[in-house]
Amino acid sequence: INRRLRRALEHRQPSCAVPGCGATRGLHAHHVRHWEDGGPTELANLVLVCPYHHRLHHRGGITITGDPTHLTVTDT
């Protein structure tokens, strides 16, 4: 993502989007609707997640769905 979009993400969400995590360092921009599935690279489809939760999601351990400002995170 570009620098401007990254700054907007950090302003909206200064920590990992997974409830209870609170991590603030090394956050990854994550497409809620995956880019490979046609998800746009825009603020309305992006959240910041810590490296641990990003890996866990892509390995099938959790799902991240919903609006970026009101996410649903579910164990799988």
C-alpha positions as CSV (number, residue, x, y, z in Angstrom):
1,I,0.0,0.0,0.0
2,N,1.1,3.5,-0.5
3,R,2.4,5.8,2.2
4,R,-0.7,8.0,2.3
5,L,-3.0,4.9,2.8
6,R,-0.7,3.5,5.4
7,R,-0.9,6.7,7.4
8,A,-4.7,6.8,7.2
9,L,-4.7,3.2,8.5
10,E,-2.4,4.0,11.4
11,H,-4.5,7.1,12.3
12,R,-7.8,5.0,12.3
13,Q,-6.3,2.0,14.1
14,P,-3.0,2.4,16.0
15,S,-2.9,-1.2,17.2
16,C,-3.7,-4.8,16.0
17,A,-7.3,-5.1,14.9
18,V,-7.7,-8.4,16.8
19,P,-9.6,-7.7,20.0
20,G,-7.5,-8.0,23.1
21,C,-4.1,-8.0,21.2
22,G,-3.0,-4.4,21.5
23,A,0.3,-4.9,19.6
24,T,1.5,-1.6,18.0
25,R,4.8,-2.6,16.3
26,G,5.4,-4.2,12.9
27,L,1.8,-4.2,12.0
28,H,0.8,-5.6,8.6
29,A,-1.9,-4.1,6.3
30,H,-4.4,-6.9,5.7
31,H,-7.2,-6.9,3.1
32,V,-10.5,-8.0,4.9
33,R,-11.8,-9.2,1.5
34,H,-8.6,-10.7,0.2
35,W,-6.9,-9.0,-2.8
36,E,-6.8,-12.4,-4.6
37,D,-10.6,-12.5,-4.4
38,G,-11.1,-9.1,-5.8
39,G,-10.8,-7.1,-2.6
40,P,-9.8,-3.5,-3.2
41,T,-6.7,-1.9,-1.8
42,E,-8.6,1.0,-0.1
43,L,-9.1,2.1,3.5
44,A,-12.6,0.6,3.6
45,N,-11.1,-2.9,3.0
46,L,-7.9,-2.7,5.1
47,V,-7.0,-3.3,8.7
48,L,-3.7,-3.5,10.6
49,V,-2.9,-6.8,12.3
50,C,0.2,-7.9,14.1
51,P,2.5,-10.4,12.4
52,Y,1.3,-13.2,14.7
53,H,-2.4,-12.7,13.9
54,H,-1.7,-12.1,10.2
55,R,0.1,-15.5,9.9
56,L,-2.6,-17.2,12.0
57,H,-5.3,-15.9,9.7
58,H,-3.6,-17.0,6.5
59,R,-2.9,-20.4,8.0
60,G,-6.6,-20.9,8.8
61,G,-6.5,-20.4,12.5
62,I,-8.8,-17.4,12.6
63,T,-11.2,-15.6,10.3
64,I,-11.3,-11.8,10.0
65,T,-14.6,-10.5,8.5
66,G,-16.8,-7.5,8.6
67,D,-16.4,-3.8,8.3
68,P,-12.8,-2.7,9.2
69,T,-14.2,-0.5,12.0
70,H,-16.3,-3.3,13.5
71,L,-14.5,-6.6,12.7
72,T,-15.5,-10.1,13.6
73,V,-12.6,-12.3,14.5
74,T,-13.4,-16.0,15.0
75,D,-11.3,-19.0,15.9
76,T,-11.6,-21.8,13.3
